Amino acid sequence: MKRPFTLAGLTLAAALALTACGNADTGGEDSPATASASAETTASPSASNAHQGMGDSGHQHNPDGGPAPGGIVDASDPTYPVGSTVTLTADHMPGMQGSEATITGAFDTTAYSVTYTPTSGGDPVVDHKWVVHEELQNPGEPPLPDGTKVVLAADHMAGMEGAEATIESSTEETVYMVDVEANGMKMTNHKWVVESEVQPAE
């Protein structure tokens, strides 16, 4: 009588062992959903971190800034004409402050500091300097007051174009495009620095 019970016990033990092995095979791996989320977290640092730390997480500014936006007006008598060599005092990104730059464009417009949430997801980018009036969708007459809600047409960084933004501040200083190398990254037609962020080259 004991043998049937022993055989049944062995059968049950074997079944449990096989089940445990099956779980062990997959237990060390992420589920597809978890793996996907992990990959997204690794591949896509938050836009605010990317903006603030080019060396740490990969700055998302396009190295080639492209032409000035349509409708923007050339400055008639800028302090720093196109071709001037200057020193930047702006600290928009690591390595920018104190860098030597070449002026590639000088414009009369309104420049805005904005806070926006990237269309690609991630944390809000706070107090991004700068976007100009011509880089806003249907903005109306400048200057727009602080707190105005706008939609960005600028594409300086991934997730910027089409993003809803809030104007934090504005300035009507002369606005410049520059060629500059910051933190090992060469940028042409970088947008933007304003008059108070530029000084003669030393």
C-alpha positions in Angstrom: 0.0 0.0 0.0 2.9 2.3 0.7 4.3 2.0 -2.8 1.4 3.7 -4.7 1.6 6.7 -2.3 5.4 6.9 -2.8 5.0 6.8 -6.6 2.3 9.5 -6.5 4.5 11.6 -4.2 7.5 11.3 -6.6 5.3 12.2 -9.6 4.0 15.3 -7.8 7.6 16.3 -6.7 8.8 16.0 -10.3 5.9 18.1 -11.6 6.7 20.8 -9.1 10.4 20.7 -10.0 9.7 21.1 -13.7 7.4 24.1 -13.0 10.0 25.7 -10.8 12.6 25.3 -13.6 10.3 26.8 -16.1 9.9 29.9 -13.9 13.6 30.1 -13.3 14.3 30.2 -17.0 12.3 33.4 -17.4 12.5 34.8 -13.9 15.8 36.5 -14.6 14.6 38.4 -17.6 12.3 41.5 -17.8 8.9 41.0 -19.2 8.5 42.7 -22.6 6.7 45.7 -21.0 9.4 46.1 -18.4 12.2 45.7 -20.9 10.6 48.2 -23.2 10.3 50.7 -20.3 13.9 50.1 -19.3 15.1 50.7 -22.8 13.1 53.9 -23.1 14.5 55.2 -19.8 18.0 54.5 -20.9 17.7 55.8 -24.5 15.7 58.9 -23.7 17.0 61.1 -20.9 14.5 63.8 -19.9 14.7 66.8 -22.1 15.4 69.1 -19.1 18.4 67.0 -18.2 19.6 66.8 -21.8 19.3 70.6 -22.1 21.2 71.2 -18.9 24.0 68.6 -19.3 25.4 68.1 -22.7 28.4 66.1 -21.3 26.3 64.0 -18.9 23.4 62.8 -21.0 23.9 64.0 -24.6 22.9 67.5 -25.5 20.0 67.4 -28.0 20.8 70.7 -29.8 21.3 70.1 -33.5 25.0 71.0 -34.3 23.7 72.7 -37.5 21.2 75.4 -36.4 20.2 76.1 -40.0 19.0 79.4 -41.4 17.3 82.2 -39.5 13.5 81.9 -39.4 11.5 83.5 -42.2 10.3 87.1 -41.5 13.0 88.0 -39.0 14.6 91.4 -39.6 18.4 91.9 -39.9 19.7 94.4 -37.3 20.5 97.7 -39.1 23.5 98.6 -36.9 24.4 95.8 -34.5 27.2 96.2 -32.0 28.7 93.0 -33.3 28.3 92.7 -37.1 28.3 89.4 -38.9 31.9 88.0 -38.9 32.8 89.5 -35.6 34.7 87.3 -33.1 33.2 87.6 -29.6 33.3 85.9 -26.2 30.1 84.5 -24.9 29.0 85.2 -21.3 25.8 83.0 -21.7 25.7 79.8 -19.8 22.9 78.1 -21.7 24.8 74.8 -21.8 28.0 73.4 -20.3 31.2 74.9 -21.8 29.4 77.9 -23.4 30.3 80.6 -20.9 33.7 82.1 -21.9 33.8 80.4 -25.3 35.0 82.3 -28.4 32.3 82.5 -31.1 31.8 84.1 -34.5 28.7 86.1 -35.2 26.7 84.6 -38.2 23.6 86.7 -37.9 22.3 89.8 -36.0 18.6 90.5 -35.8 16.0 93.0 -34.4 13.2 90.9 -32.8 11.8 89.9 -29.4 13.5 87.0 -27.7 11.6 84.9 -25.1 12.6 82.6 -22.3 10.1 79.8 -22.2 9.1 76.8 -20.2 7.7 73.9 -22.2 7.1 70.1 -22.0 8.7 68.3 -25.0 6.3 66.6 -27.4 8.6 63.6 -27.2 7.9 63.3 -23.4 10.0 63.8 -20.4 10.2 66.5 -17.8 9.4 70.2 -18.6 12.3 72.3 -19.8 12.3 75.3 -17.6 13.4 78.8 -18.6 14.8 77.8 -22.0 16.8 80.7 -23.5 15.9 81.7 -26.2 13.2 81.5 -28.9 12.4 84.5 -31.0 9.0 85.9 -31.9 9.3 84.5 -35.4 9.6 80.9 -33.9 6.1 81.0 -32.4 3.0 79.7 -34.1 0.6 82.6 -34.9 1.9 84.8 -32.0 0.3 88.1 -32.7 2.1 91.4 -32.2 5.3 91.5 -30.1 6.2 91.7 -27.4 4.0 89.1 -25.7 3.6 89.5 -21.9 5.0 87.1 -19.4 2.7 84.2 -18.7 1.4 84.1 -22.3 0.7 80.5 -23.6 2.2 79.9 -27.0 3.1 77.0 -29.3 6.7 76.7 -30.5 7.7 76.4 -34.1 11.4 76.3 -33.2 13.3 73.1 -33.5 16.5 73.8 -31.5 16.0 70.6 -29.5 14.2 67.3 -29.9 10.6 67.7 -28.8 10.5 71.4 -29.0 8.6 72.0 -32.3 4.9 72.0 -31.7 5.2 72.0 -27.9 3.0 74.2 -25.8 5.0 76.7 -23.8 4.7 79.6 -21.3 6.6 82.8 -21.7 8.8 83.4 -18.6 10.4 86.7 -19.8 11.3 88.6 -22.9 13.9 91.0 -24.2 14.2 93.3 -27.2 18.0 93.3 -27.3 19.7 92.5 -30.5 19.7 88.8 -31.0 22.6 86.9 -32.5 23.3 83.5 -34.2 26.8 82.2 -33.6 29.2 79.6 -34.6 30.7 78.2 -31.4 32.4 75.2 -29.9 31.0 74.3 -26.4 32.1 71.2 -24.4 33.6 69.6 -27.5 30.5 70.1 -29.7 30.9 72.4 -32.7 27.7 74.3 -33.5 27.0 76.4 -36.6 24.2 79.1 -36.5 23.5 78.3 -32.9 20.3 80.0 -31.8 20.3 82.3 -29.8 22.3 84.7 -27.7 21.3 88.2 -26.9 23.4 91.4 -26.7 23.9 91.2 -22.9 25.3 87.7 -23.3 28.1 88.8 -25.7 31.3 90.8 -25.2 34.3 91.6 -27.3 36.8 88.8 -27.8 39.7 89.1 -25.4 
